[in-house]
Amino acid sequence: MSTIVVLRDEEPIDQAEQEQFVLKGLEAMSGRASGEIRIVRGDRHAVLGQSKSRALAGSGWSGSGLARQQAGENAVLLAVSGFIDNADEIGGKLGLDRDACEASVARLLLGAYLANGPSFAEQVGGAFAIAVFDGRTGELHLVRDRLGIEPLYYWHSARFGRIAAASEPKAILQDPRFPRVFDESAILDLMNSTSRIPGTTVYKYLAEVRPGEIVTFRDGRIWRRRYWTLPERAGAPAGEKAAAEQIAALLDDAVRRRLHDVGRAQAFLLSGGLDSSVICAAARHTAGKEAELQTFSFSYAGEDTDFRPDALHHSLDGPYVEIMRDHIGSRHETIVIEPGDVRAALEDTVRARDLPGVGDLDITLLHLYRRIRETGREEVFSGEGADDLFGGFPWIAAEAQSPGHTFPWLKGTGAANFLHPELRARCDLDEQLRQRWKAAESEMPGLRDEDPLQRHMDYVFYMQLTRFLPFLLDRADRMSAAAGLRVQLPFLDHRLVEFTWNLPYNIKRTGSAEKGILRKAYEHRLPYEVAWRKKSGFAVMRNRPFTSAVLQYLREAANDQNSVLPQIADIEYLRTFMTRSEWSDGTFDAPPILPRLVMLDMWTRLYDVKFESSHAVHAG
C-alpha cells in the first residue's frame, strides 16, 4: 500500500511542528503506510509526505511516490498514492522514459503536471490520489481517480489558516484542533450509509475529493473541477456478440495492466460467483497455463447449518469454489471465519474506517484480508464493481419491473423508526432520500433516447455507480489498508466502465439473466455451472455469538447516559425491535440496523465524537 499526507498553512508556522504533524499522520495509517516514510518541504509553508510503496505503477516503476523539482525560483512538489496503470504511455507522450524519471512514477507525474498543468490528470489511468503544491502560484491541487477507488480526504480551516489532506481521516484527526463533531445533516448517512452525497462525510468539517475531481486551493479560496464524468450517450450501441467480445477484450486488458508478480505477491479472491471467477479466468488467460495462481475463499464455522437463503444469498459458495479451482488449476485456501471476540472485532473495523461501518460484513473482510496478508501476499484481485456495471443486484431487475424514484436498495427501509422522536420530527429521512435522488438526477450526463424504461434504468445505473459503489469501495479500501494489503479492481478500469455505461439495459441483461452480457463474454472460459450461477452476495454472519454480542452491547448502551444512542435513537422502539428474530430494515435485506447502531456508539466513544444539535434532544 501507499499513502499521502499534505499540509499547507497559510501563515508562517514552526517548520518542525508541520513536519511532526505529517509524520504522525503517516504513522497513524499503520497498515496503509507500511513502508519507508519520506517528506518534502515547499515554499509558502507546505509539506508533503508519503510512505514508499513497493509498486505505484506497473512492473519497472518504483514505489517512489514523492517528487520535488525547482521551477525557476520556486519548487513544485507532488505526492501520489495508489496505482498508476499507464505510466509507460504517459512517459511516451512526454518523451520521458523510466531512466529519465529514475523509474519514479512521482517524477513522471510531476513532469506531466509541469507540461500540462492540473489537466494532466486526464492522462492518468488507475486508482490514485495525487497532491501537487505549486510554489510558483501558491496553489495546492488535490486529484482523485475517476471512480474514487483511492481515497483522499481534506480539512480546510479558515480559522487556523490550514489545509490538511490525507488518504484516511485518521491522519487529519492527529490535529487536536480538528472539530470531532457531527450534526443532524449526518443522521441519514449514519442510519443508511448508501446514499451519501459525493464529497461529504459524517464529520461536519471533513470533506472528500469527489471521484474524477480536482480540488484547488489558493489564497484561502477553493475551486472544484471535474476532469472526468461518465460519457454522454452517443452512437448506436453494439449488438450482443460485439458487446461481449469488447467486454472480454477490455477486461482482459485491465487484468493484464495489473498483473506484475502473480507467482509471489499477488493473489485472487474466488467465491465461486461469476465476478471473481471471471477475474480468475482472465488472469489464467493472460498469465498463461504455467503461472501459479493463488486463490482464496472464506466460509463461516458452522455455515452448513446456519445458512438461510434470502434475496441476496441463494446458495453456499463451497461447491462452486471447488469447480472453479479445478477448472483454472489454482492453489487454493479456504479461510474459516470464527466468531471470536465480536465486540473487539467490531471496534477493529471502526478503527479501520474512522467511521461506523456495516458490522459482520466488515469483520469478515478484515479477517480475510489479514489472513491473506499473513501468507506473504501484498495484493489481491477482487470483483467489486461488476454488479454495479452490469446490473447484478436484485433491486436493479426490480426497478425494470416497478420503477421508483428513490434509491432502490433502500426501498422499504425502516431506519427512520429508530430515530429519537424529537429527531424524527425534524429529520424526514424518506423525504431526504427523495431529494437526494432528484439532485443526483440533475447531475447525470445526457440520456440515450426517449424510451421511458431505458431512461429510468440509466438513472438507476447512475445512482448505482455514484451512490452505492462508493460504499463498497470504502469498505474494500479500509479493510484492506488495515491489513496492509492492496486490492486490485479490474472491473473498475475506466475504459471498461465507459464502454459498459453506453450499453442499453436489454444488452446487459442478455439471456434474461442478471449480468447476462458478462456471462456471454466469458462463458467459453468458465464451467457452465459457474457461468450461469445465480448471484449470491458476500456471505453474512448470522450466528448466535455475533447476534448475542450485538444485543448485549445495545442493552448496555440503551441504559448508559454517556452513550450517544439515547440522543439519537428511540430507545423504547429499539428495545422492542431487539426481541424480533429479523434484523433487516429493508426490502433487500440491507446490512442490519442493529450492528450499525452498535458501531455508531463505538465510533463516538473511540474517537470522542460529539453530536452537535441546534435543538436540545432530551434522552428518554
FIZAMI-92175 format. One record per residue (C-alpha): x, y, z. Coordinates in nm, 3 decimals, padded with zeros to 5 digits, m for minus. Layout:
// residues N
      px      py      pz
       X       Y       Z
...
END
This chain:
// residues 620
      px      py      pz
  00.000  00.000  00.000
  00.097  00.365 m00.014
 m00.041  00.678  00.141
 m00.002  01.054  00.145
 m00.040  01.338  00.394
 m00.042  01.702  00.282
 m00.020  02.013  00.498
 m00.047  02.371  00.375
 m00.050  02.655  00.626
 m00.150  03.000  00.504
  00.050  03.172  00.777
  00.409  03.107  00.888
  00.432  02.826  01.140
  00.713  02.636  01.303
  00.866  02.402  01.045
  00.928  02.125  01.298
  00.562  02.137  01.405
  00.447  02.099  01.044
  00.677  01.808  00.977
  00.577  01.639  01.302
  00.209  01.657  01.203
  00.278  01.496  00.865
  00.490  01.221  01.022
  00.226  01.149  01.287
 m00.041  01.132  01.018
  00.157  00.881  00.815
  00.238  00.671  01.120
 m00.129  00.667  01.222
 m00.212  00.485  00.899
 m00.004  00.188  01.007
 m00.150 m00.063  00.762
 m00.154  00.159  00.454
  00.170  00.339  00.544
  00.381  00.028  00.593
  00.692  00.136  00.402
  00.964  00.396  00.432
  00.826  00.740  00.521
  00.956  01.048  00.339
  00.862  01.415  00.347
  00.946  01.717  00.131
  00.904  02.087  00.204
  00.800  02.353 m00.037
  00.775  02.727 m00.032
  00.487  02.908  00.139
  00.460  02.672  00.434
  00.374  02.347  00.252
  00.482  01.994  00.349
  00.400  01.672  00.163
  00.468  01.324  00.297
  00.435  00.974  00.157
  00.507  00.619  00.263
  00.705  00.435  00.000
  00.516  00.153 m00.167
  00.663 m00.145 m00.343
  00.490 m00.059 m00.670
  00.284  00.250 m00.751
  00.278  00.165 m01.118
  00.330 m00.140 m01.332
  00.641 m00.350 m01.343
  00.959 m00.150 m01.386
  00.843  00.156 m01.192
  00.940  00.205 m00.830
  00.717  00.296 m00.540
  00.877  00.640 m00.509
  00.561  00.842 m00.474
  00.718  01.174 m00.379
  00.894  01.424 m00.605
  01.026  01.781 m00.587
  01.154  01.996 m00.871
  01.269  02.354 m00.895
  01.080  02.565 m01.145
  01.260  02.895 m01.153
  01.284  03.038 m00.804
  01.013  02.813 m00.665
  00.966  02.442 m00.606
  00.684  02.219 m00.727
  00.602  01.916 m00.511
  00.399  01.605 m00.592
  00.287  01.309 m00.383
  00.092  01.011 m00.516
 m00.078  00.715 m00.356
 m00.240  00.418 m00.525
 m00.174  00.250 m00.857
 m00.099  00.402 m01.199
 m00.178  00.160 m01.482
 m00.038  00.353 m01.780
  00.294  00.500 m01.669
  00.475  00.394 m01.987
  00.202  00.553 m02.201
  00.229  00.883 m02.011
  00.605  00.878 m02.048
  00.577  00.815 m02.421
  00.358  01.121 m02.471
  00.601  01.337 m02.277
  00.915  01.190 m02.430
  01.021  01.064 m02.085
  01.130  00.708 m02.022
  01.195  00.523 m01.699
  01.562  00.616 m01.694
  01.485  00.985 m01.738
  01.244  00.968 m01.443
  01.473  00.742 m01.239
  01.190  00.487 m01.256
  00.988  00.709 m01.019
  00.619  00.739 m01.104
  00.603  01.059 m00.896
  00.873  01.220 m01.110
  00.683  01.112 m01.421
  00.358  01.266 m01.296
  00.536  01.583 m01.193
  00.670  01.610 m01.547
  00.315  01.570 m01.676
  00.194  01.845 m01.443
  00.471  02.086 m01.547
  00.383  02.022 m01.912
  00.003  02.040 m01.884
 m00.095  02.196 m01.552
 m00.378  02.040 m01.348
 m00.532  01.892 m01.664
 m00.251  01.634 m01.656
 m00.499  01.422 m01.456
 m00.686  01.345 m01.779
 m00.384  01.142 m01.896
 m00.357  00.925 m01.584
 m00.521  00.585 m01.551
 m00.564  00.361 m01.250
 m00.663  00.408 m00.887
 m00.483  00.708 m00.741
 m00.480  01.010 m00.514
 m00.239  01.289 m00.611
 m00.142  01.613 m00.437
  00.054  01.886 m00.615
  00.182  02.200 m00.446
  00.297  02.463 m00.696
  00.528  02.713 m00.528
  00.507  02.943 m00.830
  00.141  03.020 m00.770
  00.085  02.901 m00.413
 m00.178  02.660 m00.539
 m00.244  02.319 m00.387
 m00.418  02.071 m00.619
 m00.582  01.750 m00.492
 m00.670  01.493 m00.759
 m00.863  01.167 m00.726
 m00.909  00.882 m00.973
 m01.218  00.862 m01.192
 m01.413  00.604 m00.990
 m01.293  00.705 m00.644
 m01.110  00.381 m00.573
 m00.824  00.552 m00.389
 m00.947  00.777 m00.103
 m00.848  01.139 m00.046
 m00.988  01.348  00.242
 m00.925  01.709  00.336
 m00.995  01.968  00.605
 m00.983  02.336  00.518
 m00.988  02.557  00.826
 m01.024  02.930  00.759
 m00.992  02.990  01.133
 m00.650  02.828  01.157
 m00.540  02.900  00.800
 m00.472  02.532  00.744
 m00.534  02.280  00.467
 m00.469  01.920  00.563
 m00.528  01.630  00.324
 m00.467  01.259  00.364
 m00.554  00.912  00.242
 m00.756  00.841  00.558
 m00.936  01.055  00.816
 m00.715  00.925  01.098
 m00.421  01.129  00.968
 m00.617  01.455  00.977
 m00.753  01.365  01.320
 m00.398  01.394  01.453
 m00.455  01.769  01.468
 m00.610  01.828  01.811
 m00.787  02.137  01.675
 m00.993  01.935  01.426
 m01.357  01.954  01.547
 m01.476  01.598  01.612
 m01.846  01.662  01.572
 m02.142  01.558  01.362
 m02.480  01.720  01.333
 m02.830  01.639  01.215
 m02.725  01.657  00.849
 m02.527  01.334  00.910
 m02.815  01.133  01.056
 m02.932  00.993  00.722
 m02.585  00.864  00.635
 m02.526  00.725  00.983
 m02.850  00.528  00.959
 m02.827  00.416  00.594
 m02.469  00.465  00.460
 m02.553  00.405  00.092
 m02.688  00.737 m00.034
 m02.406  00.967  00.071
 m02.362  01.285 m00.132
 m02.022  01.261 m00.305
 m01.763  01.481 m00.140
 m01.924  01.475  00.205
 m01.859  01.278  00.523
 m02.045  01.243  00.851
 m01.777  01.453  01.020
 m01.913  01.808  00.995
 m01.581  01.962  00.889
 m01.421  01.679  00.690
 m01.463  01.668  00.311
 m01.361  01.421  00.044
 m01.234  01.484 m00.307
 m01.504  01.353 m00.540
 m01.421  01.081 m00.793
 m01.282  01.234 m01.111
 m01.233  01.572 m00.944
 m00.956  01.827 m00.897
 m00.985  02.047 m00.587
 m00.764  02.358 m00.595
 m00.680  02.586 m00.300
 m00.538  02.934 m00.349
 m00.541  03.241 m00.126
 m00.797  03.090  00.109
 m01.042  03.001 m00.172
 m01.147  02.664 m00.314
 m01.217  02.564 m00.676
 m01.356  02.228 m00.779
 m01.341  02.091 m01.131
 m01.445  01.757 m01.273
 m01.187  01.623 m01.518
 m01.392  01.309 m01.587
 m01.756  01.207 m01.584
 m01.943  00.918 m01.737
 m01.965  00.991 m02.111
 m02.287  01.118 m02.262
 m02.483  00.862 m02.459
 m02.386  00.869 m02.826
 m02.395  00.640 m03.129
 m02.567  00.310 m03.193
 m02.498  00.050 m02.921
 m02.310 m00.265 m03.011
 m02.505 m00.587 m03.062
 m02.478 m00.870 m02.813
 m02.193 m01.055 m02.986
 m01.982 m00.745 m03.047
 m02.052 m00.616 m02.696
 m01.947 m00.945 m02.537
 m01.625 m00.955 m02.738
 m01.538 m00.596 m02.646
 m01.609 m00.656 m02.278
 m01.379 m00.959 m02.274
 m01.104 m00.764 m02.452
 m01.130 m00.466 m02.216
 m01.140 m00.677 m01.901
 m00.850 m00.895 m02.015
 m00.652 m00.576 m02.072
 m00.749 m00.441 m01.731
 m00.625 m00.760 m01.566
 m00.306 m00.753 m01.775
 m00.228 m00.397 m01.665
 m00.250 m00.506 m01.300
 m00.057 m00.834 m01.316
  00.309 m00.799 m01.224
  00.404 m01.067 m00.971
  00.131 m01.328 m00.988
  00.356 m01.608 m00.867
  00.455 m01.446 m00.538
  00.295 m01.118 m00.434
 m00.049 m01.132 m00.596
 m00.349 m01.349 m00.515
 m00.715 m01.371 m00.616
 m01.042 m01.386 m00.427
 m01.253 m01.675 m00.556
 m01.605 m01.712 m00.422
 m01.735 m01.935 m00.699
 m01.956 m01.649 m00.815
 m01.945 m01.500 m01.161
 m01.738 m01.188 m01.089
 m01.441 m01.341 m00.906
 m01.444 m01.639 m01.143
 m01.425 m01.409 m01.446
 m01.126 m01.227 m01.294
 m00.951 m01.558 m01.226
 m01.026 m01.684 m01.577
 m00.889 m01.362 m01.728
 m00.576 m01.392 m01.513
 m00.522 m01.751 m01.623
 m00.571 m01.648 m01.987
 m00.328 m01.356 m01.953
 m00.063 m01.515 m01.732
 m00.057 m01.845 m01.919
 m00.101 m02.207 m01.819
  00.228 m02.230 m01.632
  00.167 m01.940 m01.395
  00.076 m02.035 m01.040
 m00.246 m01.871 m00.929
 m00.314 m01.848 m00.556
 m00.684 m01.816 m00.477
 m00.867 m01.760 m00.150
 m01.225 m01.802 m00.036
 m01.386 m01.798  00.307
 m01.654 m01.979  00.496
 m01.811 m01.939  00.838
 m01.771 m02.202  01.104
 m02.098 m02.397  01.105
 m02.238 m02.224  00.797
 m02.386 m02.551  00.668
 m02.644 m02.533  00.946
 m02.662 m02.154  00.990
 m02.712 m02.060  00.622
 m03.050 m01.910  00.532
 m03.116 m01.807  00.170
 m03.255 m01.458  00.108
 m03.282 m01.204 m00.174
 m02.906 m01.157 m00.192
 m02.778 m01.501 m00.084
 m02.908 m01.801 m00.279
 m02.652 m02.075 m00.225
 m02.334 m02.163 m00.040
 m02.010 m02.088 m00.222
 m01.815 m02.402 m00.140
 m01.924 m02.635 m00.424
 m01.872 m02.364 m00.687
 m01.530 m02.273 m00.549
 m01.420 m02.634 m00.594
 m01.544 m02.642 m00.953
 m01.362 m02.322 m01.039
 m01.044 m02.418 m00.852
 m01.017 m02.736 m01.056
 m01.100 m02.552 m01.377
 m00.819 m02.296 m01.352
 m00.579 m02.517 m01.159
 m00.518 m02.274 m00.877
 m00.356 m02.337 m00.541
 m00.649 m02.264 m00.314
 m00.708 m02.192  00.053
 m01.043 m02.158  00.225
 m01.023 m01.935  00.532
 m01.269 m02.023  00.808
 m01.411 m01.723  00.993
 m01.466 m01.786  01.365
 m01.684 m01.551  01.574
 m01.414 m01.476  01.830
 m01.448 m01.159  02.040
 m01.723 m00.984  01.846
 m01.701 m00.655  02.035
 m01.325 m00.627  01.978
 m01.370 m00.726  01.612
 m01.631 m00.453  01.559
 m01.404 m00.197  01.722
 m01.125 m00.304  01.485
 m01.344 m00.225  01.186
 m01.442  00.115  01.325
 m01.073  00.200  01.371
 m01.006  00.084  01.016
 m01.271  00.320  00.879
 m01.252  00.602  01.137
 m01.628  00.581  01.092
 m01.917  00.347  01.173
 m01.934  00.056  00.930
 m02.158 m00.239  00.845
 m02.086 m00.496  01.111
 m02.025 m00.855  01.014
 m01.950 m00.765  00.652
 m01.655 m00.559  00.773
 m01.543 m00.815  01.032
 m01.531 m01.091  00.774
 m01.349 m00.890  00.510
 m01.089 m00.761  00.756
 m01.026 m01.114  00.886
 m00.999 m01.247  00.531
 m00.755 m00.977  00.421
 m00.538 m01.020  00.730
 m00.512 m01.392  00.671
 m00.415 m01.335  00.307
 m00.152 m01.084  00.414
 m00.009 m01.337  00.660
  00.067 m01.566  00.366
  00.304 m01.302  00.229
  00.072 m01.174 m00.043
  00.073 m00.797 m00.093
 m00.214 m00.760 m00.341
 m00.538 m00.940 m00.404
 m00.770 m00.918 m00.706
 m01.140 m00.874 m00.636
 m01.459 m00.843 m00.839
 m01.612 m00.525 m00.690
 m01.789 m00.315 m00.948
 m01.924 m00.589 m01.173
 m02.271 m00.585 m01.018
 m02.283 m00.206 m01.045
 m02.174 m00.205 m01.409
 m02.379 m00.496 m01.539
 m02.685 m00.498 m01.312
 m02.621 m00.788 m01.077
 m02.809 m00.671 m00.770
 m03.173 m00.788 m00.738
 m03.307 m00.435 m00.695
 m03.191 m00.343 m01.046
 m03.416 m00.602 m01.210
 m03.693 m00.498 m00.970
 m03.664 m00.138 m01.093
 m03.721 m00.254 m01.450
 m04.045 m00.416 m01.335
 m04.163 m00.142 m01.099
 m03.977  00.187 m01.141
 m03.941  00.407 m00.835
 m03.795  00.746 m00.760
 m03.568  00.673 m00.468
 m03.255  00.465 m00.420
 m03.383  00.115 m00.498
 m03.160 m00.067 m00.247
 m03.321  00.140  00.030
 m03.681  00.070 m00.064
 m03.871 m00.039  00.241
 m03.607  00.081  00.486
 m03.741  00.138  00.833
 m03.435  00.323  00.963
 m03.644  00.631  01.047
 m03.836  00.427  01.304
 m03.522  00.405  01.516
 m03.479  00.781  01.549
 m03.545  00.964  01.871
 m03.898  01.112  01.838
 m03.769  01.470  01.853
 m03.516  01.397  01.578
 m03.774  01.212  01.372
 m03.996  01.519  01.378
 m03.719  01.729  01.223
 m03.537  01.472  01.006
 m03.770  01.321  00.747
 m03.532  01.053  00.619
 m03.764  00.936  00.343
 m03.802  01.289  00.209
 m03.426  01.341  00.230
 m03.376  01.028  00.020
 m03.623  01.156 m00.240
 m03.447  01.492 m00.254
 m03.108  01.326 m00.291
 m03.242  01.117 m00.578
 m03.369  01.431 m00.755
 m03.037  01.610 m00.703
 m02.847  01.314 m00.845
 m03.083  01.301 m01.144
 m02.997  01.661 m01.228
 m02.622  01.592 m01.241
 m02.642  01.288 m01.469
 m02.494  01.312 m01.821
 m02.714  01.301 m02.132
 m02.963  01.018 m02.179
 m02.968  00.778 m02.471
 m03.320  00.818 m02.605
 m03.681  00.882 m02.510
 m03.769  00.522 m02.419
 m03.915  00.556 m02.067
 m03.777  00.228 m01.935
 m03.428  00.290 m02.070
 m03.428  00.644 m01.934
 m03.520  00.516 m01.590
 m03.260  00.240 m01.599
 m02.998  00.497 m01.696
 m03.083  00.679 m01.375
 m03.066  00.355 m01.176
 m02.720  00.267 m01.307
 m02.600  00.621 m01.246
 m02.714  00.602 m00.884
 m02.552  00.261 m00.855
 m02.213  00.392 m00.972
 m02.216  00.721 m00.782
 m02.402  00.635 m00.458
 m02.388  00.261 m00.388
 m02.047  00.176 m00.536
 m01.863  00.425 m00.307
 m01.999  00.231 m00.009
 m01.843 m00.089 m00.146
 m01.516  00.083 m00.233
 m01.481  00.243  00.110
 m01.530 m00.097  00.269
 m01.277 m00.272  00.046
 m01.020  00.005  00.082
 m01.033  00.047  00.460
 m01.036 m00.322  00.545
 m00.752 m00.397  00.303
 m00.547 m00.099  00.423
 m00.588 m00.207  00.785
 m00.450 m00.546  00.682
 m00.159 m00.395  00.486
 m00.297 m00.531  00.159
 m00.377 m00.363 m00.172
 m00.691 m00.462 m00.363
 m00.690 m00.459 m00.742
 m01.031 m00.398 m00.906
 m01.012 m00.469 m01.281
 m01.386 m00.421 m01.336
 m01.337 m00.054 m01.247
 m01.084  00.018 m01.519
 m01.231  00.340 m01.658
 m01.214  00.215 m02.017
 m01.441 m00.077 m01.933
 m01.669  00.148 m01.728
 m01.710  00.392 m02.018
 m01.794  00.113 m02.264
 m02.038 m00.057 m02.030
 m02.210  00.270 m01.942
 m02.312  00.305 m02.306
 m02.477 m00.038 m02.325
 m02.857 m00.038 m02.302
 m03.022 m00.241 m02.029
 m03.155 m00.510 m02.264
 m02.795 m00.581 m02.376
 m02.670 m00.601 m02.017
 m02.949 m00.848 m01.947
 m02.873 m01.073 m02.242
 m03.041 m01.410 m02.199
 m03.288 m01.259 m01.948
 m03.030 m01.305 m01.673
 m02.862 m01.052 m01.447
 m02.520 m00.964 m01.591
 m02.615 m01.170 m01.896
 m02.371 m00.991 m02.126
 m02.081 m01.061 m01.887
 m02.182 m01.427 m01.872
 m02.187 m01.438 m02.252
 m01.846 m01.269 m02.273
 m01.680 m01.538 m02.058
 m01.899 m01.846 m02.091
 m01.640 m02.012 m02.315
 m01.379 m01.980 m02.036
 m01.595 m02.087 m01.741
 m01.769 m02.408 m01.636
 m02.137 m02.389 m01.719
 m02.241 m02.416 m01.351
 m02.032 m02.110 m01.264
 m02.109 m01.903 m01.573
 m02.481 m01.926 m01.510
 m02.490 m01.943 m01.130
 m02.748 m01.701 m00.989
 m02.588 m01.416 m00.799
 m02.525 m01.493 m00.433
 m02.382 m01.197 m00.245
 m02.099 m01.169  00.006
 m02.192 m01.416  00.279
 m02.312 m01.261  00.603
 m02.259 m01.367  00.964
 m02.581 m01.462  01.143
 m02.451 m01.699  01.408
 m02.552 m01.688  01.773
 m02.227 m01.543  01.917
 m02.249 m01.247  01.678
 m02.615 m01.169  01.742
 m02.576 m01.217  02.116
 m02.282 m00.977  02.133
 m02.469 m00.709  01.937
 m02.779 m00.738  02.154
 m02.577 m00.728  02.476
 m02.392 m00.415  02.365
 m02.716 m00.236  02.279
 m02.879 m00.329  02.609
 m02.585 m00.172  02.792
 m02.575  00.140  02.572
 m02.950  00.195  02.599
 m02.908  00.240  02.973
 m02.588  00.446  02.957
 m02.630  00.823  02.962
 m02.272  00.859  02.836
 m02.377  00.682  02.517
 m02.483  00.881  02.212
 m02.771  00.639  02.147
 m03.019  00.798  02.390
 m02.966  01.126  02.198
 m03.013  00.965  01.856
 m03.237  00.660  01.894
 m03.587  00.584  02.015
 m03.476  00.360  02.299
 m03.817  00.205  02.361
 m03.858  00.115  01.994
 m03.503 m00.023  01.991
 m03.573 m00.245  02.291
 m03.885 m00.379  02.123
 m03.705 m00.439  01.794
 m03.429 m00.633  01.968
 m03.681 m00.901  02.062
 m03.753 m00.980  01.697
 m03.584 m01.260  01.505
 m03.537 m01.049  01.190
 m03.281 m00.767  01.187
 m03.336 m00.640  00.836
 m03.476 m00.290  00.789
 m03.526 m00.302  00.412
 m03.680 m00.496  00.125
 m03.346 m00.637  00.007
 m03.205 m00.737  00.346
 m02.968 m00.441  00.365
 m02.691 m00.455  00.626
 m02.887 m00.484  00.951
 m02.962 m00.175  01.153
 m02.866 m00.314  01.495
 m02.492 m00.361  01.426
 m02.495 m00.015  01.265
 m02.620  00.137  01.589
 m02.354 m00.050  01.783
 m02.081  00.093  01.565
 m02.229  00.444  01.576
 m02.192  00.429  01.952
 m01.844  00.275  01.930
 m01.731  00.546  01.688
 m01.833  00.830  01.917
 m01.660  00.664  02.213
 m01.339  00.558  02.038
 m01.296  00.891  01.858
 m01.454  01.122  02.116
 m01.703  01.248  01.857
 m01.986  01.470  01.980
 m02.337  01.516  01.847
 m02.386  01.885  01.776
 m02.755  01.969  01.761
 m02.914  02.307  01.716
 m03.206  02.176  01.923
 m03.193  02.018  02.264
 m03.270  01.646  02.242
 m03.397  01.502  02.568
 m03.277  01.148  02.623
 m03.562  00.925  02.723
END
